[in-house]
Amino acid sequence: MEFWNAPSRRKCGQWSLVIIVVAIGLSSLQAVDAGLGEWRLVTKNAGISAMHAAVAPVLGTVVLLHQTKTGPSNITFPDGRCRNITYDLLLKTVCYVHSVILDPTSEVVRPIMVMTDTQGSSGQFLGEGSLSQTGGDLEGKKRTSNLSTKCYTTVAQRRYCDWVEGDHCRGTPNLHTRELPTYASPSPKAGLINLQLPRDTDDGRGSSPNNLYPFVHLLPTGQLYIFANRDSILYDYNQNVVVRKFDKIPDNPRNYPSGSSSVMLPLVYNDNFKKVEILVCGGAATGSVVMETMPMPRCMGDMVILPNLNVMLINGVKRDYQGWKSGSETILNPVLYNPRKVAGNRFTVLNPTQTPRVYHSTANLLTDGSIMVAGSNTHQYRSFQSMKSNVDFPTELSVKAFMPPYAENKPNSGGRPVIISVNATNVKYRATIESSTGPSPPSPFSPPPMRTVSNPDSFVFTMTSSFWSSHLFSFGQRVVTLNPLNITTQPESRMENGRWVNARTVQLRIPSHYTVLPRTYYMLWVVKNGNPSSSCAWIRIR
């Protein structure tokens, strides 16, 4: 394992950017500890296979979508709704569902209508909490759709509560940048702006340019870090200026169809959000595919940042690339990456699932700190038949969740805390909020958290965004630590007669600028001795 970052360190004024690339290299498979995480079945059948997924603010339900142009899903509308279309490759009258709202605790699914094809699209939660979807394929290439916050419920509605089709969008039709290497400026007067990076990074190999679905991260400076294939730039989108071109990374291509993933590591208040680290993991070789990264090769993997600032690598295969009936030797073990450990000791192999998640899979952070995985479909027309070859995976309708081990089994961790209250959930920049926390209530079915010495507790307070998961990238994923202005030191809180006594309180300062925390909803977590709270509190930044 090699971390290629020295040539990419860039200081601009008082901030720095470090690019961390896990290079292709052979390493041995680590032994798995029986206590390293737990899997649970969310539902055996969500009705659709999730190409896109996003956790809805406040309610914590999950919005799932799949492409609409390739025939039947496994669910229809309860009222028999259908629509006549001209673009479906198999059907001309479609009565099947291609988007649902899923409650990850009750398994309840509510079908919702989406009118145009969303394959290859992107999405993001807007400032008021609605979900915006942009682009797609065929008739959806230049369309937008919006899902209102009122539609996140799984309760049946008297009136239809579906995706609402918008006007034609001005930007790139989908994330296949080869089709139209432009973007739409925030200013309507600017129109479409050409971007040279997609042209420069196209390998020109038919359907394998290795630069589709580029990684884009908004930096605290307001500039964009854009990565495609093996090249990356620092881009000022307001001035349409490339501020810097970074050195080409070594070894293999990283973007579609090569199948790597990327995250911006947590921004921390301790350095006033001045240090930025971009992590790129996985990917395939050109030609014959040789996947040798991290503790095990991984292509088509997703990365999710946890509330305790670690990164989870999940889903994927060892060989081949993204595409129809591609990918073999599935990886069933999630891997934990701890960026605060020394190189060589950052990865931990966790407990495996029994369900392969390959092309068109998703991974999202749920409100209890677990990671929900859904989807997996390598078939253009879907196939619900059992596996017939080493690449012929069935279209997967099940949804599972993986609870990371966090620090619960470590001595003196004290278990996962509980957020008792937050005095404000709709706040402005530079505001101060107050949160009360306590320990987990004792369970008659499990032993109390281990606590044998009275070392001072350590706390981290984090805000995690709810992101759009699709094609190995989590659009809008962001984790920021908050500055604790004051933490009470009164005796440990506890429950007495159903009421909290001596609840610990903390005042937290919200960052001052939207480039650190863009306006939208976030999950607030209290992390005590490495253990995040048993659930989050939703905070809207406006």
QUIQUINOR-V339383 format. One record per residue. SS is DSSP state (2 for helix, 1 for strand, 0 for the rest). PSI is psi in degrees with one decimal (999 if undefined). NEAR is the number of other ideal C-beta (glycine too) atoms within 10 Angstrom. Layout:
<<SS	PSI	NEAR> <SS	PSI	NEAR>>
This chain:
<<0	134.2	16> <0	136.9	12> <1	113.5	15> <0	95.0	16> <0	-20.5	16> <2	-44.1	9> <2	-14.0	11> <2	7.8	17> <0	127.3	10> <1	123.8	15> <1	123.8	10> <1	104.7	14> <0	-115.1	7> <0	16.2	8> <1	161.0	16> <1	150.9	14> <1	126.6	26> <1	127.0	16> <1	121.1	24> <1	116.7	18> <1	123.0	25> <1	109.6	23> <0	156.9	17> <0	126.2	20> <0	144.4	11> <0	133.2	9> <0	157.7	14> <0	154.3	7> <0	126.4	9> <0	153.6	14> <0	149.7	6> <0	127.5	14> <0	137.4	13> <0	-19.3	5> <0	12.0	11> <0	75.8	17> <0	154.9	22> <1	139.8	13> <1	146.4	18> <1	149.7	11> <1	121.8	11> <1	-50.6	21> <1	144.5	18> <0	-26.8	10> <0	104.6	13> <0	-3.7	26> <0	-33.3	21> <0	162.9	27> <0	130.2	28> <0	105.3	30> <0	-31.4	25> <1	146.6	26> <1	145.5	27> <1	138.7	28> <1	122.2	25> <0	137.9	24> <0	148.9	24> <0	-59.9	15> <0	-31.3	15> <0	8.6	19> <0	170.1	25> <1	130.6	28> <1	123.4	26> <1	141.6	28> <1	154.6	32> <0	169.7	28> <0	152.8	26> <0	-0.4	28> <0	6.3	23> <0	42.7	19> <0	-162.6	16> <0	145.9	17> <0	-156.0	24> <0	19.3	15> <0	144.5	17> <1	167.4	16> <0	136.2	16> <0	-24.6	10> <0	8.3	8> <0	16.3	7> <0	141.8	14> <0	169.5	12> <1	146.4	12> <1	129.5	9> <0	167.0	17> <0	-8.3	7> <0	-12.6	14> <0	134.5	19> <0	-12.7	10> <0	-35.8	11> <0	149.6	15> <0	-20.5	9> <1	117.4	9> <1	118.8	21> <0	13.9	12> <1	155.4	18> <0	139.0	26> <0	7.9	27> <1	140.3	25> <1	160.4	24> <1	124.8	22> <1	129.7	27> <0	112.7	19> <0	-5.9	22> <0	-35.3	13> <0	-11.3	11> <0	2.0	15> <0	136.9	16> <1	131.6	22> <1	119.4	21> <1	141.4	21> <1	149.6	22> <0	133.3	17> <0	131.0	23> <0	-31.7	17> <0	162.7	23> <0	133.3	26> <0	8.8	29> <0	134.5	24> <0	15.1	23> <0	174.5	28> <1	168.2	23> <1	164.9	25> <1	145.0	18> <1	131.7	27> <0	176.3	14> <0	-34.9	13> <0	-2.0	13> <0	-10.2	18> <0	159.5	19> <1	123.1	24> <1	129.8	15> <1	133.9	26> <1	127.0	25> <0	-168.4	26> <0	-148.2	28> <0	163.4	20> <2	-121.3	18> <2	-12.5	15> <2	-1.2	27> <0	-41.5	21> <0	36.1	18> <1	154.1	22> <1	155.1	22> <1	153.8	24> <1	138.3	16> <1	119.0	25> <0	153.2	14> <2	-24.8	17> <2	-16.1	11> <2	4.3	21> <0	-9.2	25> <0	152.9	16> <0	-1.7	16> <0	134.5	9> <0	136.4	11> <0	146.6	12> <0	-39.0	5> <0	155.0	6> <0	135.9	11> <0	87.2	19> <0	179.4	19> <0	137.0	23> <1	122.3	15> <1	134.5	14> <1	-168.5	13> <1	174.4	8> <1	135.9	9> <0	154.8	15> <0	-15.1	15> <0	-163.5	17> <0	133.1	23> <0	-37.3	21> <0	-172.8	23> <0	10.5	23> <0	84.6	21> <0	-14.4	24> <0	-31.3	14> <0	-37.6	15> <0	87.3	17> <0	62.6	20> <1	172.7	17> <1	161.5	21> <1	127.9	15> <0	150.9	16> <0	-23.8	7> <0	118.8	9> <2	-29.3	8> <2	-22.9	5> <2	-26.5	14> <0	-156.9	10> <1	139.0	13> <1	129.2	13> <1	144.5	11> <0	123.4	21> <2	-26.9	10> <2	-45.9	21> <2	-36.2	24> <2	-41.1	12> <2	-22.8	14> <0	7.9	24> <0	118.2	18> <0	-12.9	14> <0	30.5	8> <0	69.5	12> <0	-117.5	6> <0	13.2	10> <0	63.9	20> <0	-15.9	22> <0	23.4	24> <0	11.3	27> <1	156.9	25> <0	59.1	24> <0	152.3	23> <1	127.2	21> <1	126.4	20> <1	130.8	19> <1	120.9	17> <0	160.0	20> <0	-20.4	20> <0	-10.6	19> <0	-4.8	13> <0	168.5	22> <1	138.1	16> <1	120.9	22> <1	127.8	21> <1	130.6	25> <1	129.1	27> <0	-97.3	25> <0	10.5	22> <1	155.7	20> <1	154.2	29> <1	158.4	19> <1	120.2	19> <1	129.9	22> <1	100.4	13> <0	-20.2	18> <0	-36.1	12> <0	-3.7	9> <0	52.0	13> <1	132.4	10> <1	110.4	14> <1	-38.1	14> <1	142.4	14> <1	126.9	13> <0	160.0	17> <0	146.1	13> <0	133.3	11> <0	153.1	21> <0	168.4	11> <0	-129.3	18> <0	161.6	23> <0	156.4	26> <0	-19.1	28> <0	174.9	30> <1	132.1	29> <0	12.3	23> <0	-27.9	28> <0	44.8	31> <1	-178.3	28> <1	166.7	30> <1	145.8	26> <1	154.7	26> <1	120.1	21> <0	159.5	20> <0	139.0	23> <1	131.9	23> <0	143.8	18> <2	-23.5	16> <2	-34.0	9> <2	21.2	11> <0	35.4	15> <0	31.8	22> <0	-22.3	17> <1	127.7	16> <1	130.7	19> <1	126.2	16> <1	126.2	22> <1	128.1	22> <1	123.6	23> <1	142.0	24> <1	-174.0	27> <0	163.3	32> <0	161.1	31> <0	158.2	16> <0	140.2	15> <0	-127.4	9> <0	130.4	7> <0	126.2	21> <0	108.6	15> <0	109.1	26> <0	84.1	17> <0	156.9	27> <0	-152.6	22> <0	-19.1	17> <0	154.0	20> <0	146.0	23> <0	120.4	28> <1	149.0	31> <0	32.2	35> <0	152.8	27> <1	151.7	27> <1	129.5	24> <1	128.6	26> <1	129.3	25> <0	162.2	24> <0	-25.8	25> <0	15.1	21> <0	1.0	20> <0	168.7	21> <1	133.4	22> <1	126.7	22> <1	126.9	29> <1	154.9	25> <0	170.4	29> <0	-178.9	31> <1	169.1	30> <1	-25.5	19> <1	158.4	18> <0	-149.9	23> <0	174.5	23> <0	139.5	24> <0	174.8	16> <0	130.2	13> <0	42.0	16> <0	151.6	20> <0	124.2	28> <1	166.4	17> <1	73.8	16> <1	150.2	20> <0	116.8	26> <0	-14.4	15> <1	122.9	20> <1	158.0	27> <1	132.7	24> <1	133.7	20> <1	121.7	22> <0	102.7	15> <0	-11.7	15> <0	-9.0	8> <0	166.4	12> <0	150.8	7> <0	136.2	12> <0	-19.0	9> <0	16.9	8> <0	-18.4	20> <1	139.1	20> <1	126.2	20> <1	130.4	18> <1	179.9	23> <1	141.0	19> <1	157.0	16> <0	173.0	19> <0	1.5	7> <0	114.5	18> <0	141.2	20> <0	109.6	27> <0	-130.1	26> <0	139.3	29> <0	45.0	26> <1	164.9	28> <1	161.8	28> <1	129.0	26> <1	146.1	26> <1	124.0	26> <0	171.5	21> <0	-5.3	22> <0	5.9	17> <0	-1.2	23> <0	167.7	21> <1	121.6	21> <1	129.8	25> <1	139.7	29> <1	168.7	32> <1	-169.9	29> <0	105.5	26> <0	110.3	26> <0	11.5	25> <0	133.0	19> <0	-34.5	14> <0	13.9	13> <0	144.7	21> <0	117.2	16> <0	12.3	15> <0	159.5	10> <0	162.9	8> <0	129.9	11> <0	-17.2	10> <0	180.0	8> <0	-5.4	13> <0	-2.2	18> <0	65.1	14> <0	141.2	25> <0	155.4	18> <0	121.9	20> <0	125.3	23> <0	-12.6	22> <0	158.5	17> <1	133.2	26> <1	164.7	20> <1	140.7	19> <1	122.5	22> <1	113.0	16> <0	158.4	25> <0	-22.4	18> <0	-134.4	22> <0	18.8	20> <0	-32.3	18> <0	2.6	13> <0	142.4	14> <0	139.7	11> <0	12.6	14> <0	-29.6	19> <0	4.5	22> <0	-176.7	23> <0	130.9	23> <0	171.6	23> <1	132.4	20> <1	112.8	18> <1	-43.9	17> <1	158.9	13> <1	130.8	17> <0	-11.8	12> <0	135.3	14> <0	1.6	13> <1	98.2	11> <1	161.4	17> <0	169.2	12> <0	145.6	14> <0	3.2	10> <0	163.2	16> <1	129.0	15> <1	155.2	19> <1	132.1	14> <1	142.8	24> <1	136.6	18> <1	157.3	23> <1	175.1	21> <0	166.0	21> <0	134.4	18> <0	142.1	11> <0	144.0	13> <0	135.8	9> <0	-11.3	4> <0	-2.6	5> <0	153.3	9> <0	155.0	7> <0	154.5	11> <0	142.3	20> <0	128.4	13> <0	94.8	16> <0	-18.0	7> <0	166.0	6> <0	42.8	8> <0	147.5	10> <0	139.9	7> <0	145.7	16> <0	140.2	10> <1	143.0	15> <1	137.6	19> <1	118.0	24> <1	153.2	24> <1	126.0	26> <1	138.1	23> <1	158.9	24> <0	123.5	30> <0	168.9	24> <1	113.9	26> <1	124.9	29> <1	136.6	27> <0	45.7	26> <0	0.7	31> <1	141.1	24> <1	99.5	25> <1	121.3	22> <0	7.5	20> <0	132.2	21> <0	134.2	22> <1	130.4	25> <1	136.7	21> <1	146.5	20> <0	150.1	24> <1	115.0	15> <1	108.5	16> <1	-32.0	11> <1	129.3	11> <1	125.9	14> <0	148.0	14> <0	22.1	8> <0	169.4	10> <0	158.7	9> <0	133.1	14> <0	156.3	20> <1	166.5	14> <1	129.3	13> <1	119.3	9> <0	39.1	5> <0	6.2	5> <1	148.2	8> <1	137.4	18> <1	135.5	13> <0	44.2	13> <0	135.0	18> <1	133.8	23> <1	154.3	17> <1	140.8	18> <1	129.3	16> <1	133.4	24> <1	126.5	15> <0	136.3	21> <0	164.2	22> <0	-4.2	14> <0	148.3	13> <0	-20.7	14> <0	-15.6	15> <0	-48.3	21> <0	93.7	22> <0	152.8	17> <0	112.7	14> <0	-164.9	22> <1	145.9	24> <1	154.4	24> <1	124.0	25> <1	130.6	21> <1	142.9	29> <1	118.1	28> <1	113.9	23> <1	118.4	25> <0	38.0	23> <0	-7.3	18> <1	118.7	24> <1	157.8	26> <0	154.8	26> <0	-18.8	18> <0	165.6	15> <0	171.8	24> <1	134.6	20> <1	131.0	19> <1	130.8	24> <1	126.5	18> <1	125.8	22> <0	999	12>>
